[in-house]
Amino acid sequence: MNIDRMVFAFAGIVILASLALSQYHNVNWLWLTAFVGANMLQAAFTGFCPLAMVLKLAGRQPGCAFK
C-alpha cells in the first residue's frame, strides 16, 4: 500500500471514529472531524501532509498525490 492510500485510509478511519464518538460520547468529537477535513482541504492545495511526511520517513513507497 502506498502513502496516498494510507493517508486516505487513516483520514477515513479518524472521521468515522470521531462521528461514532460524537454520537455515543460527546458532540465535541465533531471538532476532530472538522480538523481532518480542513487538513485534507489544505493538502489538496499545498501538497503538504504531515502524515505523508512521517510515512515517507518510515520508508513507505510514495504515490503520486504527496511528494
N, C-alpha and C positions, 0 to 999 in steps of 0.2 A: 504494500500500500504506500503510495507516495504522500508527500507532505500536504498537497492540496486536499486529498480525500480525508486525511487525518484531521486537518483543520475543520473541514465541513462536518465531519462526524462528531468531533468534540463540541463544536458550536451547537449542533442539533441536540446532543445529549444534555448539555447545560441548559438550553432553552426548555426542553421538555421536563427536565428535573425541576427547574425553577417554577414552571407552570403548575406542576403537581404540588410542590411545596406551598405555593400560594393558595391552592385550594384546600389543602389539608392542614396547614400550619399557620401561616401568616401572610397577608396580602402584600407585605413589603418585599417578599421574594420576587415580585414582578420587576423591581429595580434591577435585579440581575439579568432578567430578560432584556430590559432596555439597554443595559450596558453591553451585552453581547451583540445586540442589533446595531448599536452605534459603532462598535468596533468593526463589525463586518462592513458597514457602510463606509467608514473611513479607509478600510483596507482596500475596498473596491476602487477608490480614487487615488490612493497614495501607494499601494502595493506594500505598505508596512504592516506586518502582522507579528506581534511578539511571540505567539505560539509557533509560527513558522520558523522564526529565528532559532528558537530553542530546539525544535525538531531537526533543523539543519545542523546545529552544533552537535546533536546526538548522533548524527551520521545517517539520517534518513535521506532517501532519494528525493530530490526536488521534482515538482511537477512543472507546469507552465504558468500557473497563476501567481506564485510567490517566488521571487528570485533572490 
